[in-house]
Amino acid sequence: MRLIIILTLLPLFFSTTTFSAEPTLSDKEVKAFIENLWNTSAYPIKLGSMTVVGGFAELAGDINRANNEISGKYYKELQANEKVGSIKISASKTEVWLGRQITKIFVTKTDAGEELAKKAGSQKDGWLIIRQGIFRVDEIIKNEARRKGIDNYRIIMATYTAEWTPEFKSAMEMIGQKLSEKRKVIMLIKFDPFSSTWKRVAFDAANKDEDITTNNVSRALGE
């Protein structure tokens, strides 16, 4: 009798259960996704009291960010932003304490930085948020579905045009990053079934006529 009941219920189960297909994303939707992502994002510059950690401690990664410690590399980025007029840095004499090379600094935004903040819109306490530029995707080279476990990803390759803000471009070039208007990107995005939206996981980008030297997407995929 039990077997009869089970066999009777099986057709009912399969007739009422649906299995959703993998989410799709057209090239047009990919283009809109990237442009919206980048044109609504911004460049954050840390403000307030910080301790710059250099020397062997920096090389060893002995930096406690919870205590507002930053690397010497990021300090150079702050100094570049000071040179373009966005912020002002007050720094103490560099000392060696318990084998750690440290410099105490205090960063404030300038009037010019305040104007840049107004153009960027929403701000966050402890940061100066400025725009990087205006971005337009020129061509989608690759839009490939990839599945890993139960998660759905897409690997995107595209070329794009970046109209950099002068302040951001100048600061980046001071730390050795020459930014061309013609660029290319490899991006990994992941589908969130709970919100039915795609979210960026990682990306690698470079000037269009140069090699991409990072491998964030490959690392994120575990390749």
Sequence and secondary structure as in RCSB ss.txt:
>XXXX:A:sequence
MRLIIILTLLPLFFSTTTFSAEPTLSDKEVKAFIENLWNTSAYPIKLGSMTVVGGFAELAGDINRANNEISGKYY
KELQANEKVGSIKISASKTEVWLGRQITKIFVTKTDAGEELAKKAGSQKDGWLIIRQGIFRVDEIIKNEARRKGI
DNYRIIMATYTAEWTPEFKSAMEMIGQKLSEKRKVIMLIKFDPFSSTWKRVAFDAANKDEDITTNNVSRALGE
>XXXX:A:secstr
 HHHHHHHHHHHHHHH          HHHHHHHHHHHHHT  EEEE EEEEEEEHHHHHTT   GGGTEEEHHHH
HHHHHHHHTTSEEEEE   EEETTEEEEEEEEEE HHHHHHHHHH    TTEEEE  EEEEEEEEEEEEEEEETT
EEEEEEEEEEEEEE HHHHHHHHHTT    SEEEEEEEEEEETTTTEEEEEEEEEEETTS     HHHHHHT 
